[in-house]
């Protein structure tokens, strides 16, 4: 495998969630190229399984980047110093009002390694208990696993972390 050597790195944007970095790299053949890198702190996503093992708790969100509503597993960005498991537990409560007695890591993956450093840690949550009477941050839905598989197959669910999480379960 041929690696690229960074010659110069410049941060051109620093936002609340992401940073944009432009790297000048040297290729093994001596040429130089520019790489635009989105720096992201990582995220945790949760597949919350109801006690019957047949239904998954999902959230509905409007996603500005695609100008559309999505049906997704709960997820969120890691805060500084927070472990992926801590993030998963926090996000599950914040987004749905449910807490899990058991949280098992399924996998981690890079959604877009061609231009982003983001890594998403996916967990399955069980032993769900409603812990907040306050309105959940997002509208929630309980959907049967077999129905979710159909939605993934027919393209109704296009969110990568949701498809991967459901397929892993």
C-alpha positions as MATLAB code, in Angstrom:
seq = 'XXXXXXXXXXXXXXXXXXXXXXXXXXXXXXXXXXXXXXXXXXXXXXXXXXXXXXXXXXXXXXXXXXXXXXXXXXXXXXXXXXXXXXXXXXXXXXXXXXXXXXXXXXXXXXXXXXXXXXXXXXXXXXXXXXXXXXXXXXXXXXXXXXXXXXXXXXXXXXXXXXXXXXXXX';
ca = [
       0.000    0.000    0.000;
       1.327    3.396   -0.932;
       0.886    6.100    1.659;
       0.691    9.841    1.242;
       3.031   12.101    3.208;
       1.587   15.354    4.523;
       3.683   18.327    3.464;
       1.402   21.066    4.780;
      -1.851   21.138    6.739;
      -4.096   24.166    7.144;
      -7.325   24.460    9.124;
      -9.629   26.689    7.092;
     -12.824   26.353    9.135;
     -13.638   25.491   12.749;
     -17.296   25.029   13.587;
     -19.219   23.658   16.536;
     -19.243   20.086   15.179;
     -16.729   19.887   12.337;
     -13.495   21.411   11.158;
     -12.301   21.640    7.579;
      -8.627   21.063    6.908;
      -6.764   21.307    3.617;
      -3.680   19.086    3.402;
      -1.015   19.181    0.737;
       0.361   15.652    0.324;
       3.244   14.066   -1.495;
       2.431   10.918   -3.462;
       4.903    8.014   -3.768;
       5.623    9.036   -7.385;
       6.651   12.535   -6.261;
       3.529   14.411   -7.369;
       1.645   16.593   -4.883;
      -2.101   16.690   -4.363;
      -4.565   18.657   -2.220;
      -6.826   16.733    0.183;
      -9.869   18.352    1.795;
     -10.539   16.693    5.157;
     -13.594   17.066    7.380;
     -12.402   16.549   10.959;
     -15.160   15.140   13.182;
     -14.985   14.011   16.845;
     -16.923   10.800   16.180;
     -20.402    9.667   17.090;
     -22.363    6.930   18.795;
     -25.541    5.350   17.445;
     -27.935    3.032   19.231;
     -30.278    0.296   18.011;
     -32.814    0.303   20.880;
     -34.531   -3.108   20.927;
     -37.809   -3.410   22.776;
     -38.207   -6.319   25.228;
     -40.017   -8.430   22.628;
     -36.877   -8.290   20.462;
     -39.120   -7.564   17.471;
     -39.423   -3.777   17.562;
     -36.824   -1.012   17.329;
     -37.236    2.484   18.747;
     -36.477    5.063   16.038;
     -36.484    8.845   15.823;
     -37.793   11.105   13.084;
     -35.524   13.991   12.149;
     -35.398   16.725    9.573;
     -31.949   16.751    7.977;
     -31.105   20.084    6.360;
     -28.226   18.635    4.290;
     -30.695   16.485    2.326;
     -33.754   18.741    2.812;
     -35.787   15.789    4.024;
     -37.129   13.942    7.043;
     -35.458   10.686    7.971;
     -36.313    7.731   10.173;
     -33.150    6.818   12.088;
     -31.722    5.030   15.080;
     -30.862    7.539   17.843;
     -27.338    8.945   17.553;
     -25.171   11.885   18.447;
     -21.736   13.412   18.413;
     -19.210   12.551   21.095;
     -18.537   15.414   23.476;
     -14.964   16.180   24.526;
     -13.693   13.533   26.955;
     -16.809   11.383   26.514;
     -16.526    7.678   25.696;
     -18.662    6.222   22.895;
     -20.699    4.262   25.486;
     -21.316    7.379   27.601;
     -22.411    9.221   24.458;
     -24.760    6.381   23.482;
     -26.411    6.336   26.916;
     -26.779   10.147   26.948;
     -28.161   10.388   23.417;
     -30.692    7.582   23.963;
     -32.202    9.432   26.926;
     -32.024   12.881   25.305;
     -33.585   11.840   22.010;
     -36.146    9.281   23.191;
     -36.649    9.545   26.964;
     -35.641    5.857   27.313;
     -32.727    4.384   29.244;
     -31.104    1.000   28.569;
     -30.147   -1.463   31.292;
     -27.815   -3.184   28.814;
     -25.680   -1.701   26.057;
     -23.505   -3.885   23.811;
     -21.174   -2.604   21.118;
     -21.909   -4.061   17.690;
     -19.191   -2.375   15.637;
     -17.596    0.857   14.565;
     -17.227    2.168   11.032;
     -16.070    5.131    8.957;
     -19.056    6.462    6.975;
     -16.973    8.477    4.472;
     -13.212    7.849    4.880;
     -12.441    9.476    1.533;
     -12.895   12.941    3.048;
     -13.909   12.637    6.721;
     -12.279   11.377    9.925;
     -15.680   10.595   11.490;
     -16.056    7.185   13.105;
     -19.463    5.936   14.292;
     -19.731    3.448   17.158;
     -22.921    1.377   16.974;
     -24.493   -0.205   20.051;
     -27.536   -2.378   20.624;
     -29.564   -1.351   23.669;
     -31.920   -3.627   25.587;
     -33.847   -3.519   28.841;
     -35.395   -0.207   27.819;
     -37.234    1.804   30.427;
     -38.979    5.144   30.028;
     -37.147    7.502   32.407;
     -38.328   10.901   31.290;
     -41.920   12.080   31.242;
     -40.820   15.183   29.384;
     -41.408   15.260   25.652;
     -38.557   13.479   23.856;
     -36.256   15.721   21.845;
     -37.484   14.085   18.630;
     -40.653   12.274   17.561;
     -40.235    8.553   18.223;
     -41.613    5.487   16.453;
     -41.572    1.786   17.230;
     -41.002   -0.249   14.081;
     -40.837   -4.030   13.679;
     -37.438   -5.391   12.623;
     -38.848   -7.189    9.579;
     -40.529   -3.945    8.463;
     -37.217   -2.092    8.866;
     -35.442   -4.657    6.706;
     -38.065   -4.110    4.010;
     -37.636   -0.316    4.281;
     -33.868   -0.704    3.891;
     -34.238   -3.027    0.874;
     -36.716   -0.781   -0.927;
     -34.755    2.416   -0.270;
     -37.140    4.067    2.189;
     -34.307    4.121    4.754;
     -31.146    5.587    3.268;
     -29.370    6.583    6.470;
     -26.161    4.528    6.614;
     -25.844    4.127   10.375;
     -29.456    2.979   10.619;
     -29.087    0.439    7.826;
     -25.837   -0.908    9.271;
     -27.168   -1.021   12.840;
     -30.387   -2.800   11.892;
     -28.565   -5.278    9.648;
     -26.061   -6.012   12.444;
     -28.916   -6.812   14.847;
];
